[in-house]
Amino acid sequence: MTKGKIVLGRGLGALINPGTKENTGNAIALPQSEIKEDDGLTNDILARLPVGAIIENPYQPRTEFDKDALDELKKSILENGLIQPITVRRNGQNGYELISGERRLRACREIGFRDIPAYIIKADTKEQMIALALIENIQRENLNAIEVAHAYKKLMDECELSQEEIAERVGKDRTTITNSIRLLKLPEDIQQSLIKNEISMGHARALINIPSEKIQLLILDKIKKQGLSVRKVEELVKSILNPDKKGNKEGVKSQGTSIEAITNRDFESRLRNILATKVSLKQNKNGAGEIVIEFYSKDELERLYELFELITKTYN
């Protein structure tokens, strides 16, 4: 994997044309007449390529393409020209595989352009293709957090890179990579809310710490309905994960070591996981007893009520 390794992290600008940016006020599109046709051999050049000869990048990290944003891009291209060329690699005789710039390629195809300016660079490995597409999208095309997480996961799974190696190659801290990949453990509804900007990264990071998917979704609903801030969600999660340490210790001491006590502790543990709060179970010798469910604020009581309501609907 080290053979032919390229150090990434500064983006394609470090490899092709430093300082070039798309959609900047001072940028000027290079006239098509000044861009030469591809000679079919040379890499690291800017050339004019047939749109029909370019196939999509199979490792494209972007999965969401906003129609309105694409329409705006088409309008900009028609008015100003294509400011930032796409990037490709050679793929057989007179063929090319897109590395980055799928939105630009789509826009030019829909406009009806036959040719498009493109940087042709050498990228021999799957690792390079994924990493180059990832970096270019992050730096120029604003991938959403879930797309970035999937791209990092793909580098781990398909390129067999460790999180430390990914961090080195994309110019990020290892903890950034770790926290990003953890987002993929969230339920699909929460991931979609993050993609749609209904919640922020701060909300998502707080929700990751909740062990119960049902509780995660209940809190998501409260965030959207009540507009809870990240701080409020963090406080709510903290109250769920750390209900009452002193009470917990006393409860353990009073249980004893009998078979009945062990069974009761098991029930308590299961109920705590379901309700995400402290639960105490007391049982008499004749089998009768009581279950005490604790809450620590009005919001906590409302959360428990909503959970019971959800459980009732589930089993009715």
C-alpha positions as CSV (number, residue, x, y, z in Angstrom):
1,M,0.0,0.0,0.0
2,T,3.0,2.3,0.5
3,K,4.2,1.9,-3.1
4,G,3.3,4.9,-5.2
5,K,1.8,6.6,-2.1
6,I,0.9,10.2,-2.5
7,V,0.6,12.5,0.5
8,L,-2.8,14.2,0.5
9,G,-4.3,17.0,2.6
10,R,-3.6,20.1,0.6
11,G,-6.2,19.2,-2.0
12,L,-5.9,18.9,-5.8
13,G,-4.4,22.4,-5.9
14,A,-1.2,21.0,-4.6
15,L,-1.2,18.5,-7.5
16,I,-2.6,20.5,-10.4
17,N,-3.1,24.2,-10.3
18,P,-2.5,25.9,-6.9
19,G,-4.6,28.9,-6.1
20,T,-7.5,28.1,-8.5
21,K,-10.9,28.2,-6.9
22,E,-14.4,27.9,-8.3
23,N,-17.0,30.6,-8.0
24,T,-14.7,33.3,-6.7
25,G,-15.3,36.9,-7.6
26,N,-11.9,37.5,-9.2
27,A,-11.8,34.1,-11.1
28,I,-12.0,34.2,-14.9
29,A,-12.9,31.2,-17.0
30,L,-10.2,30.3,-19.5
31,P,-11.5,30.6,-23.1
32,Q,-12.1,27.2,-24.7
33,S,-10.1,28.2,-27.7
34,E,-7.0,28.5,-25.5
35,I,-7.3,25.0,-24.1
36,K,-5.6,22.4,-26.2
37,E,-7.0,19.0,-27.1
38,D,-5.6,15.9,-25.3
39,D,-2.6,14.3,-26.9
40,G,-3.7,11.0,-25.5
41,L,-0.5,10.4,-23.5
42,T,0.5,13.2,-21.2
43,N,-0.6,13.5,-17.6
44,D,-0.7,16.6,-15.3
45,I,-2.1,18.8,-18.1
46,L,-5.2,20.9,-18.8
47,A,-7.0,19.7,-21.9
48,R,-10.4,20.0,-23.7
49,L,-12.2,16.6,-23.5
50,P,-15.4,15.2,-25.1
51,V,-18.1,15.1,-22.4
52,G,-19.3,11.7,-23.8
53,A,-15.8,10.1,-23.2
54,I,-15.9,10.7,-19.4
55,I,-17.5,8.1,-17.1
56,E,-18.5,8.8,-13.5
57,N,-16.2,8.2,-10.5
58,P,-17.3,4.9,-8.9
59,Y,-15.8,6.2,-5.6
60,Q,-17.7,9.5,-5.6
61,P,-18.3,10.4,-2.0
62,R,-21.2,12.8,-2.8
63,T,-24.6,11.1,-2.8
64,E,-26.9,14.2,-2.6
65,F,-27.2,16.5,-5.6
66,D,-29.4,19.5,-4.9
67,K,-31.4,20.4,-8.0
68,D,-31.7,24.1,-7.2
69,A,-27.9,24.3,-6.6
70,L,-27.3,22.5,-9.9
71,D,-29.6,24.9,-11.7
72,E,-27.7,27.8,-10.2
73,L,-24.4,26.3,-11.4
74,K,-25.7,25.9,-14.9
75,K,-26.8,29.5,-14.9
76,S,-23.4,30.6,-13.7
77,I,-21.6,28.5,-16.3
78,L,-23.7,30.0,-19.1
79,E,-23.0,33.5,-17.9
80,N,-19.4,33.2,-16.9
81,G,-18.0,30.0,-18.3
82,L,-16.7,27.1,-16.3
83,I,-14.3,28.7,-13.8
84,Q,-12.9,25.4,-12.3
85,P,-12.1,22.5,-14.7
86,I,-13.0,19.0,-13.6
87,T,-10.3,16.4,-12.8
88,V,-10.0,13.0,-14.5
89,R,-7.6,10.1,-15.0
90,R,-7.1,8.1,-18.2
91,N,-9.2,5.0,-18.5
92,G,-8.2,3.0,-21.6
93,Q,-7.7,4.4,-25.1
94,N,-9.4,7.8,-25.5
95,G,-11.4,7.2,-22.3
96,Y,-11.5,9.1,-19.0
97,E,-12.7,8.4,-15.5
98,L,-13.9,11.4,-13.4
99,I,-12.0,12.0,-10.2
100,S,-13.8,15.2,-9.1
101,G,-16.3,17.7,-10.4
102,E,-19.4,15.6,-10.9
103,R,-21.7,18.6,-10.4
104,R,-19.8,20.5,-13.0
105,L,-19.9,17.6,-15.4
106,R,-23.6,17.1,-14.9
107,A,-24.3,20.8,-15.4
108,C,-22.3,20.9,-18.7
109,R,-24.1,17.7,-19.9
110,E,-27.5,19.2,-19.2
111,I,-26.5,22.5,-20.9
112,G,-25.5,20.5,-23.9
113,F,-21.8,21.2,-24.0
114,R,-19.8,18.7,-26.2
115,D,-16.5,19.5,-24.6
116,I,-15.3,20.4,-21.1
117,P,-11.9,21.6,-19.7
118,A,-10.3,19.0,-17.5
119,Y,-7.1,18.4,-15.6
120,I,-5.7,15.0,-16.5
121,I,-3.7,13.5,-13.6
122,K,-2.2,10.2,-12.8
123,A,-4.1,8.2,-10.2
124,D,-3.3,4.5,-10.4
125,T,-4.9,3.1,-7.2
126,K,-8.3,2.8,-5.7
127,E,-7.0,4.6,-2.6
128,Q,-5.8,7.6,-4.6
129,M,-9.2,7.8,-6.4
130,I,-11.2,7.8,-3.2
131,A,-8.9,10.1,-1.4
132,L,-8.6,12.6,-4.2
133,A,-12.4,12.7,-4.7
134,L,-12.9,13.1,-1.0
135,I,-10.5,15.9,-0.6
136,E,-11.7,17.8,-3.6
137,N,-15.3,17.6,-2.5
138,I,-14.6,18.6,1.1
139,Q,-12.5,21.6,0.0
140,R,-14.6,22.8,-2.9
141,E,-18.1,21.2,-2.9
142,N,-19.1,21.0,0.8
143,L,-20.0,17.4,1.4
144,N,-22.5,16.9,4.1
145,A,-21.3,15.2,7.3
146,I,-22.7,11.8,6.5
147,E,-21.1,11.7,3.0
148,V,-17.8,12.6,4.6
149,A,-18.3,9.8,7.2
150,H,-19.0,7.2,4.4
151,A,-16.0,8.4,2.5
152,Y,-13.7,7.9,5.5
153,K,-15.3,4.5,6.1
154,K,-14.7,3.5,2.5
155,L,-11.0,4.4,2.9
156,M,-10.9,2.1,5.9
157,D,-12.8,-0.8,4.4
158,E,-11.7,-0.7,0.7
159,C,-8.2,0.7,1.0
160,E,-7.4,-0.9,4.4
161,L,-6.2,2.4,5.9
162,S,-6.2,3.0,9.6
163,Q,-7.8,6.1,11.1
164,E,-4.3,7.5,11.8
165,E,-3.3,7.0,8.1
166,I,-6.5,8.6,6.9
167,A,-5.9,11.6,9.2
168,E,-2.4,12.0,7.9
169,R,-3.5,11.9,4.2
170,V,-6.5,14.2,4.4
171,G,-4.8,16.7,6.8
172,K,-7.2,16.1,9.8
173,D,-6.8,15.1,13.4
174,R,-7.4,11.4,14.1
175,T,-10.2,12.3,16.6
176,T,-11.9,14.2,13.7
177,I,-11.9,11.0,11.7
178,T,-13.1,8.9,14.6
179,N,-16.0,11.3,15.5
180,S,-17.0,11.5,11.8
181,I,-17.2,7.7,11.4
182,R,-19.2,7.4,14.6
183,L,-22.1,9.3,13.0
184,L,-22.8,6.2,10.9
185,K,-23.9,4.4,14.1
186,L,-26.9,6.8,14.4
187,P,-30.3,5.7,13.2
188,E,-31.1,6.5,9.6
189,D,-33.7,9.1,10.6
190,I,-31.1,11.0,12.6
191,Q,-28.6,10.8,9.7
192,Q,-31.2,12.2,7.3
193,S,-32.0,15.0,9.7
194,L,-28.3,15.9,9.7
195,I,-28.1,15.8,5.9
196,K,-31.2,18.1,5.7
197,N,-29.7,20.5,8.3
198,E,-32.6,19.9,10.6
199,I,-30.1,19.2,13.4
200,S,-26.4,20.2,13.7
201,M,-23.3,18.2,14.2
202,G,-23.4,19.2,17.9
203,H,-26.9,17.6,18.2
204,A,-25.7,14.5,16.4
205,R,-22.6,14.1,18.6
206,A,-24.7,14.3,21.7
207,L,-27.2,11.8,20.5
208,I,-24.5,9.2,19.7
209,N,-23.9,8.8,23.4
210,I,-27.5,7.5,24.0
211,P,-27.5,3.7,24.0
212,S,-31.2,3.3,23.1
213,E,-32.2,4.0,19.6
214,K,-35.8,4.7,20.7
215,I,-34.6,7.4,23.1
216,Q,-32.4,8.9,20.4
217,L,-35.4,9.2,18.1
218,L,-37.6,10.6,20.9
219,I,-34.9,13.3,21.6
220,L,-34.7,14.0,17.8
221,D,-38.4,14.6,17.7
222,K,-38.1,17.1,20.6
223,I,-35.2,18.9,18.9
224,K,-37.3,19.4,15.8
225,K,-40.5,20.3,17.5
226,Q,-39.1,22.5,20.3
227,G,-35.9,23.8,18.7
228,L,-33.7,22.5,21.5
229,S,-30.2,24.0,21.4
230,V,-27.1,21.8,21.4
231,R,-26.5,22.7,25.1
232,K,-30.0,21.7,26.1
233,V,-29.6,18.3,24.3
234,E,-26.2,17.8,26.0
235,E,-27.8,18.5,29.4
236,L,-30.6,16.1,28.6
237,V,-28.2,13.3,27.6
238,K,-26.1,13.9,30.7
239,S,-29.1,13.6,32.9
240,I,-30.0,10.3,31.2
241,L,-26.5,8.8,31.4
242,N,-25.7,10.0,34.9
243,P,-29.0,10.0,36.8
244,D,-28.0,9.7,40.5
245,K,-24.6,8.1,41.4
246,K,-25.2,8.3,45.1
247,G,-28.6,6.5,44.8
248,N,-27.0,3.9,42.6
249,K,-24.4,3.0,45.2
250,E,-27.0,2.8,48.0
251,G,-29.2,0.6,45.9
252,V,-26.3,-1.8,45.2
253,K,-25.4,-2.1,48.9
254,S,-29.0,-2.9,49.9
255,Q,-29.5,-5.7,47.4
256,G,-27.4,-8.4,49.1
257,T,-26.1,-11.4,47.3
258,S,-29.1,-13.8,47.1
259,I,-30.4,-15.4,43.9
260,E,-33.5,-13.1,44.2
261,A,-31.3,-10.0,44.5
262,I,-29.3,-10.9,41.4
263,T,-32.4,-11.5,39.4
264,N,-33.8,-8.2,40.6
265,R,-30.6,-6.4,39.7
266,D,-30.8,-7.9,36.2
267,F,-34.4,-6.6,35.8
268,E,-33.3,-3.2,37.1
269,S,-30.4,-3.1,34.6
270,R,-32.7,-4.0,31.7
271,L,-35.3,-1.4,32.7
272,R,-32.5,1.2,33.0
273,N,-31.4,0.5,29.5
274,I,-35.0,0.8,28.2
275,L,-35.9,3.9,30.1
276,A,-32.5,5.5,30.3
277,T,-32.9,6.5,33.9
278,K,-32.5,5.1,37.4
279,V,-34.9,2.2,38.2
280,S,-35.3,0.5,41.6
281,L,-37.1,-2.8,42.0
282,K,-38.2,-3.9,45.5
283,Q,-39.7,-7.3,46.1
284,N,-41.2,-9.0,49.1
285,K,-40.8,-12.7,50.0
286,N,-44.3,-13.4,48.7
287,G,-43.3,-12.0,45.3
288,A,-45.2,-8.7,45.5
289,G,-43.3,-5.4,45.2
290,E,-42.9,-2.2,43.5
291,I,-40.8,-0.5,40.7
292,V,-39.6,3.0,41.3
293,I,-38.7,5.0,38.2
294,E,-36.8,8.3,39.0
295,F,-36.8,11.5,37.0
296,Y,-34.9,14.7,37.7
297,S,-36.7,17.5,35.8
298,K,-40.0,18.3,34.1
299,D,-38.4,17.6,30.8
300,E,-37.3,14.2,32.1
301,L,-40.9,13.4,33.1
302,E,-42.1,14.4,29.7
303,R,-39.5,12.2,28.1
304,L,-40.6,9.2,30.1
305,Y,-44.3,9.9,29.4
306,E,-43.5,10.0,25.6
307,L,-41.6,6.8,25.9
308,F,-44.4,5.0,27.7
309,E,-46.8,6.3,25.1
310,L,-44.5,5.0,22.3
311,I,-44.3,1.6,24.0
312,T,-48.1,1.4,24.4
313,K,-48.6,2.2,20.7
314,T,-46.0,-0.4,19.8
315,Y,-47.7,-3.3,21.6
316,N,-51.3,-2.3,21.0
